Amino acid sequence: MRAAFGLVGLVVALALVGVLVKKQLAATRAPVPAFQSVPGPVAPAPAATVREQSQQMQQQVKQQMEGLMQQARPMPEDEQKQ
């Protein structure tokens, strides 16, 4: 009897693992949408390759960081009163 419960438990555990693996594989096969660029001053043409998309993303991040670096840093309230 004990061996039967052990065997049934093993089959149930394998079935659960099988279902989870099936779901995971189905999720990896789903198409991933292309990178959506944030509307900005210049919207570049869609890139044809992964390398071009990567370079485009790097350029966008660089431009955003440069824009943020150009902004004045807000001063704390206690230093503004002096």
N, C-alpha and C positions, 0 to 999 in steps of 0.2 A: 504494500500500500504506500509506504513511504517513497519507494522508488518511482511509483506511478505519479505521485504528486511532484516529485523532482523533475520527472520527464515532462509533465504538463507545464510546469513553471518554466522550464527551459524552452519549450516550444512557444509559449506566450512571449517570453523575452525576445526570442529570435524574430517573432512576428512583429513586435513593436520596433525593433531595430530595422527590420526590412521596410516598414512603413516610413520611418524617419529618413532612411537612406533614399527611398523613392522620392519623397518630398524634396529633399535637399538636391538631388540630381535634377529634378524638374525645375527647381528655382535657378540652377546654374545654366540651364539651357534656354531660359527665357531671355529674349532680346533686351539689352540694356539701352535706354534712350541715349541719344547723343548729348554731349555737353551743351547745356543751355547757357548762353552768355548773357550777362547782365546788360540791359540797355545802357549804352554809354555814348560818348560823343561820336565815336566811329564804330560801326558794327562791321567787323570783317566778314568776308565771304566764308561759308562753311568749309572746313578743312576736309581734304579727301583722304588723308592717311592719319594713322594714330600719331605719328611723329609730328605732323603739322598741327594736330589738335593739341599735343603736349606743348609745343612751342607757343601756340596761341594762348593757352592757359597761363604759361609762364610769363608771357608778355603782359597779359591782363593783370596778373598779380603784381608785377613790377610797376605798371602804371598806377595801380591803385595805391601801392605803398608810397610811390613818389608823390602822389596827390595828398596822401595823409601826412607825409613829412613836410609838405609845404604849408600846412595849416598851423596857425599859432596855437600853442599849447595853453589851455585855460589855467589861469593862476588860482591857487586856493583862496578862499574868501578872506582868511585872516591876513594874507599878504596884500590883498587889494585895498584894504582899509588904511594902510600905513601911508 
